[in-house]
């Protein structure tokens, strides 16, 4: 199953929690359309590719869990724009590099 199947109008979703659903493919940039989103938990799937920089526009996001996939690349500094982010989990992926210095600006 592709994660795009969860992205249908109307885009007023507050929580998207399809963990452990066997989702595959990449994290779609269309997630940026869910501007009301406060929880995104897509852990324990088979997602690949990089973390989209477009997630940085989801400024209502308080909880972000991308753990347990096959994501690779670096952690985008745009994630530090999530000023309401309270909890984040990205372990058990293939991420590399250091945590961007912009994360030090997050207050929560």
N, C-alpha and C positions, 0 to 999 in steps of 0.2 A: 504494500500500500504506500502511496506517495503522500507526503505531508501536504501537498497542494490540495488534496481532497478536503482538508479542514478549512480551507479559505474560500468561503462563499459569502456573497452579500446577504444581509447587511453587515457592515464591518463595525459592529458595536460590541464585540466580544471583550469581556473583561478578564477571562482566564482561559488559557489554552493549555491543557494538561494531558496530552496523549503520550504518556510514558509507557514503555514496555509494550508497544503496539506493533512492533515489527516494521516501523516506517523505514523507508529507504530513500536514497537520493540525496539531494543537497537541501540545506535550509533555504527556502525561497525568499528572495528579496521582497516579495509581496507582503511579508509579515509587517512591513513598515506601514501598511494600510490600517492595521489594527491599533490605531492611536490610543484607544481606551484601555489597551491591554495592561494589566497590572501583575499577572502571573504567567510565565511561560516555562513550562516544564516538559521538555521533549527528551528526557533522559532514557537510557536503556533501549535505544533503537539502533538502527543500522545506518544512521546519517553519515554522509561523507562530505568531503570538500572543506572549505574554509567557513569561518563564522562571518556572515555578511556584515559589512560596515553599516548597512542600513538599519540594523537593530538599534543604532545610536539615536534614532528619532523617537523611540518608544519611551518618552520621558516619564510616563506614568508607571513604568515597570518597577516593581518592588522586589520581585523574586524571579531569578533566571537560573534554570537548571538545564545544562546541556551535557551533563556527565554521561559516561558510558556509551558513547557513540564511536565513530571513527573519524572525528573531525581532525583536521591537520592545519598546519600553518601557524601564524602568530595570533595572539589575542589582539584584536583591533582596538586602537586607542579610542575609537568612537564609543565604545561601551562605557567609557568614563563620563559620557554625557548623560547617562542615566542617573540623574540626580536623586531620584527616589529609591534607588536600588539599595535594598537592605540585606539580601542574601543572594549569593551567587555560588554555583557549583559547576565546574568544568573538568573535573578529574576524569581519568580513564578515557582519554582521547589521545591523539598523537600531536598535541600542541607543542610548539617549541619557542624558544626565545624567552625573554624576560617579561615581567609584568610592566606594561607601559607606565611611565612616571605620572601620567594624567590621573591614574587611579588614586594617587595620594591626595587628590583634591576632593574625592568623595567624602561627604560628611557623615553618612550613616554607617 
